[in-house]
Amino acid sequence: MYGENLPTWILLIYYLLFLTTFVIATTCIIRMRIVIASVFTIVLLFSVPVVSILNGIDRASDHNELEHLLFSIGQGETWAIFVAAGHLYIVVWWIIYLRKIQENRSPAQVSNHS
């Protein structure tokens, strides 16, 4: 029942990124910027880890969480595809967020140099 786990530092970075994403997505909603995408991101932030943990409980003892996920994706398991797609969406959300920041800063920098 208890298998290998990922190193603690990897899990720490993973959950810190999720916490940072939650704070920034919440701020986006409050400021009325990319609201729909941010709401969906927050839903995924809670559902992806829960689905991943619940389906990782019964993994093979010689697999860590990532190996189990990759193996399950290869088997075409729905939960694994959901988790992978959820992570991909969060990465896309970060790209959109960072581009919006860049767009908002660019006009101000141009007007300051004129």
Backbone as CSV, one residue per row, in Angstrom:
resi,resn,N_x,N_y,N_z,CA_x,CA_y,CA_z,C_x,C_y,C_z
1,MET,0.815,-1.190,0.000,0.000,0.000,0.000,0.860,1.256,0.000
2,TYR,1.900,1.285,0.784,2.763,2.456,0.819,3.921,2.239,-0.122
3,GLY,4.051,3.108,-1.086,5.107,2.977,-2.072,6.130,4.065,-1.903
4,GLU,6.947,4.181,-2.911,7.941,5.247,-2.922,7.233,6.585,-3.070
5,ASN,7.851,7.619,-2.539,7.321,8.967,-2.681,8.339,9.842,-3.376
6,LEU,7.856,10.905,-3.971,8.758,11.899,-4.536,9.516,12.566,-3.399
7,PRO,10.690,13.108,-3.675,11.436,13.803,-2.619,10.617,14.971,-2.048
8,THR,10.802,15.234,-0.782,10.052,16.278,-0.089,10.226,17.631,-0.759
9,TRP,11.419,17.946,-1.239,11.652,19.263,-1.827,10.837,19.446,-3.112
10,ILE,10.615,18.371,-3.860,9.800,18.466,-5.068,8.344,18.726,-4.697
11,LEU,7.845,18.005,-3.691,6.478,18.233,-3.239,6.308,19.637,-2.678
12,LEU,7.313,20.131,-1.977,7.260,21.485,-1.425,7.155,22.516,-2.542
13,ILE,7.976,22.386,-3.568,7.923,23.304,-4.714,6.568,23.193,-5.413
14,TYR,6.086,21.983,-5.598,4.800,21.745,-6.259,3.666,22.465,-5.527
15,TYR,3.584,22.272,-4.222,2.486,22.881,-3.474,2.682,24.382,-3.283
16,LEU,3.911,24.860,-3.241,4.132,26.313,-3.205,3.684,26.966,-4.512
17,LEU,3.938,26.308,-5.632,3.451,26.816,-6.919,1.927,26.825,-6.957
18,PHE,1.308,25.794,-6.403,-0.146,25.767,-6.364,-0.682,26.882,-5.464
19,LEU,-0.049,27.100,-4.325,-0.476,28.176,-3.429,-0.311,29.535,-4.096
20,THR,0.812,29.749,-4.757,1.053,31.004,-5.478,0.010,31.199,-6.576
21,THR,-0.294,30.149,-7.303,-1.301,30.224,-8.353,-2.660,30.578,-7.773
22,PHE,-3.004,29.983,-6.632,-4.281,30.275,-5.983,-4.373,31.751,-5.591
23,VAL,-3.321,32.275,-4.987,-3.320,33.674,-4.554,-3.443,34.608,-5.762
24,ILE,-2.674,34.350,-6.802,-2.707,35.222,-7.981,-4.043,35.100,-8.708
25,ALA,-4.579,33.893,-8.841,-5.873,33.714,-9.509,-6.981,34.416,-8.717
26,THR,-6.929,34.332,-7.403,-7.910,35.027,-6.564,-7.795,36.535,-6.750
27,THR,-6.564,37.030,-6.809,-6.340,38.459,-7.043,-6.888,38.873,-8.402
28,CYS,-6.697,38.050,-9.404,-7.240,38.348,-10.741,-8.761,38.447,-10.704
29,ILE,-9.399,37.566,-9.961,-10.858,37.595,-9.864,-11.306,38.874,-9.158
30,ILE,-10.645,39.240,-8.078,-11.007,40.446,-7.340,-10.827,41.689,-8.204
31,ARG,-9.763,41.716,-8.996,-9.482,42.872,-9.864,-10.212,42.801,-11.207
32,MET,-11.029,41.758,-11.375,-11.825,41.573,-12.594,-10.956,41.448,-13.856
33,ARG,-9.884,40.694,-13.763,-9.013,40.408,-14.908,-8.976,38.901,-15.132
34,ILE,-9.057,38.503,-16.352,-9.124,37.088,-16.760,-9.932,36.256,-15.743
35,VAL,-11.152,36.706,-15.492,-11.986,36.146,-14.428,-12.375,34.700,-14.693
36,ILE,-12.923,34.406,-15.848,-13.410,33.046,-16.118,-12.252,32.051,-16.074
37,ALA,-11.146,32.391,-16.696,-9.976,31.504,-16.685,-9.449,31.320,-15.263
38,SER,-9.489,32.373,-14.458,-8.997,32.285,-13.081,-9.908,31.431,-12.206
39,VAL,-11.211,31.548,-12.404,-12.151,30.700,-11.651,-11.913,29.235,-12.003
40,PHE,-11.771,28.951,-13.281,-11.514,27.577,-13.717,-10.180,27.077,-13.151
41,THR,-9.203,27.957,-13.093,-7.902,27.593,-12.521,-8.044,27.209,-11.056
42,ILE,-8.810,27.983,-10.298,-8.996,27.680,-8.880,-9.722,26.338,-8.703
43,VAL,-10.715,26.076,-9.543,-11.401,24.781,-9.479,-10.406,23.644,-9.720
44,LEU,-9.549,23.823,-10.713,-8.544,22.792,-11.004,-7.510,22.669,-9.883
45,LEU,-7.173,23.780,-9.254,-6.195,23.737,-8.168,-6.654,22.847,-7.019
46,PHE,-7.956,22.774,-6.823,-8.470,21.906,-5.766,-8.768,20.499,-6.258
47,SER,-9.269,20.371,-7.481,-9.669,19.052,-7.955,-8.503,18.192,-8.433
48,VAL,-7.516,18.783,-9.082,-6.399,17.999,-9.622,-5.623,17.266,-8.514
49,PRO,-5.193,17.952,-7.444,-4.482,17.212,-6.393,-5.341,16.145,-5.714
50,VAL,-6.630,16.438,-5.503,-7.508,15.460,-4.855,-7.636,14.209,-5.710
51,VAL,-7.898,14.394,-6.998,-8.025,13.249,-7.904,-6.711,12.473,-7.964
52,SER,-5.613,13.202,-8.018,-4.299,12.561,-8.092,-3.994,11.757,-6.826
53,ILE,-4.265,12.340,-5.680,-3.991,11.643,-4.406,-4.892,10.424,-4.249
54,LEU,-6.178,10.596,-4.527,-7.105,9.469,-4.366,-6.751,8.303,-5.289
55,ASN,-6.302,8.602,-6.497,-5.953,7.531,-7.423,-4.534,7.019,-7.219
56,GLY,-3.744,7.733,-6.455,-2.389,7.291,-6.179,-2.261,6.431,-4.934
57,ILE,-3.328,6.339,-4.163,-3.288,5.571,-2.920,-2.961,4.114,-3.179
58,ASP,-3.530,3.550,-4.206,-3.376,2.116,-4.471,-2.349,1.825,-5.564
59,ARG,-1.344,2.689,-5.675,-0.344,2.477,-6.724,0.611,1.352,-6.330
60,ALA,1.337,0.868,-7.309,2.314,-0.195,-7.056,3.397,0.319,-6.108
61,SER,3.893,-0.551,-5.267,4.843,-0.133,-4.229,6.180,0.340,-4.798
62,ASP,6.484,-0.018,-6.022,7.759,0.407,-6.598,7.635,1.648,-7.474
63,HIS,6.458,2.308,-7.471,6.240,3.529,-8.252,6.014,4.719,-7.327
64,ASN,6.633,5.865,-7.674,6.283,7.088,-6.963,5.080,7.720,-7.669
65,GLU,4.644,8.878,-7.177,3.434,9.505,-7.715,3.553,9.829,-9.200
66,LEU,4.698,10.373,-9.607,4.889,10.751,-11.006,4.936,9.519,-11.912
67,GLU,5.643,8.499,-11.506,5.708,7.273,-12.306,4.316,6.655,-12.459
68,HIS,3.553,6.679,-11.378,2.189,6.134,-11.422,1.318,6.936,-12.390
69,LEU,1.450,8.266,-12.336,0.684,9.118,-13.238,1.054,8.839,-14.695
70,LEU,2.341,8.806,-14.992,2.784,8.564,-16.365,2.353,7.192,-16.867
71,PHE,2.450,6.184,-16.010,2.009,4.838,-16.379,0.506,4.835,-16.671
72,SER,-0.259,5.528,-15.820,-1.713,5.565,-15.979,-2.120,6.334,-17.234
73,ILE,-1.373,7.379,-17.571,-1.638,8.089,-18.827,-1.413,7.135,-20.000
74,GLY,-0.334,6.385,-19.932,-0.043,5.406,-20.987,-1.124,4.347,-21.120
75,GLN,-1.798,4.037,-20.017,-2.896,3.066,-20.036,-4.219,3.701,-20.465
76,GLY,-4.199,5.035,-20.620,-5.404,5.737,-21.054,-6.443,5.921,-19.959
77,GLU,-6.021,5.910,-18.711,-6.973,6.062,-17.609,-7.472,7.498,-17.543
78,THR,-8.776,7.639,-17.400,-9.431,8.943,-17.439,-8.905,9.889,-16.370
79,TRP,-8.726,9.392,-15.148,-8.270,10.269,-14.076,-6.897,10.840,-14.387
80,ALA,-6.022,10.043,-14.971,-4.658,10.490,-15.274,-4.666,11.535,-16.388
81,ILE,-5.519,11.340,-17.378,-5.635,12.324,-18.451,-6.183,13.633,-17.893
82,PHE,-7.166,13.557,-16.977,-7.705,14.750,-16.327,-6.618,15.491,-15.553
83,VAL,-5.820,14.759,-14.793,-4.749,15.376,-13.996,-3.714,16.028,-14.912
84,ALA,-3.311,15.340,-15.964,-2.335,15.902,-16.901,-2.900,17.128,-17.612
85,ALA,-4.142,17.046,-18.065,-4.773,18.184,-18.737,-4.948,19.355,-17.768
86,GLY,-5.259,19.052,-16.523,-5.387,20.104,-15.510,-4.077,20.836,-15.281
87,HIS,-2.998,20.082,-15.194,-1.680,20.704,-15.038,-1.327,21.542,-16.266
88,LEU,-1.617,21.018,-17.434,-1.347,21.750,-18.674,-2.151,23.051,-18.713
89,TYR,-3.421,22.990,-18.318,-4.241,24.198,-18.297,-3.657,25.237,-17.344
90,ILE,-3.179,24.804,-16.195,-2.595,25.744,-15.234,-1.346,26.400,-15.820
91,VAL,-0.546,25.651,-16.547,0.627,26.230,-17.218,0.174,27.259,-18.257
92,VAL,-0.863,26.930,-19.026,-1.391,27.872,-20.020,-1.932,29.114,-19.329
93,TRP,-2.612,28.938,-18.196,-3.122,30.086,-17.436,-1.970,31.003,-17.020
94,TRP,-0.859,30.435,-16.548,0.310,31.235,-16.182,0.837,32.019,-17.381
95,ILE,0.880,31.395,-18.537,1.351,32.084,-19.754,0.433,33.260,-20.076
96,ILE,-0.877,33.028,-20.016,-1.836,34.112,-20.261,-1.652,35.221,-19.237
97,TYR,-1.530,34.860,-17.978,-1.362,35.851,-16.907,-0.096,36.678,-17.118
98,LEU,1.010,36.019,-17.409,2.277,36.736,-17.596,2.238,37.633,-18.832
99,ARG,1.563,37.186,-19.887,1.413,38.044,-21.075,0.564,39.266,-20.771
100,LYS,-0.487,39.099,-19.968,-1.329,40.238,-19.577,-0.523,41.248,-18.772
101,ILE,0.321,40.770,-17.885,1.184,41.674,-17.107,2.109,42.430,-18.046
102,GLN,2.696,41.707,-18.993,3.613,42.332,-19.946,2.887,43.371,-20.806
103,GLU,1.674,43.059,-21.249,0.894,44.010,-22.044,0.573,45.265,-21.235
104,ASN,0.228,45.091,-19.975,-0.131,46.236,-19.133,1.071,47.113,-18.808
105,ARG,2.249,46.552,-18.753,3.446,47.326,-18.431,4.061,47.988,-19.656
106,SER,3.899,47.400,-20.809,4.534,47.923,-22.024,4.097,49.336,-22.370
107,PRO,2.820,49.696,-22.400,2.429,51.070,-22.738,2.966,52.102,-21.736
108,ALA,3.012,51.743,-20.484,3.507,52.672,-19.468,4.992,52.944,-19.669
109,GLN,5.737,51.917,-20.019,7.178,52.107,-20.246,7.431,52.931,-21.482
110,VAL,6.617,52.753,-22.520,6.789,53.528,-23.750,6.485,54.998,-23.491
111,SER,5.424,55.303,-22.739,5.053,56.706,-22.475,6.066,57.376,-21.556
112,ASN,6.735,56.647,-20.695,7.743,57.240,-19.813,9.000,57.655,-20.580
113,HIS,9.288,56.990,-21.678,10.488,57.286,-22.457,10.244,58.400,-23.471
114,SER,9.010,58.788,-23.701,8.706,59.817,-24.709,8.963,61.190,-24.183
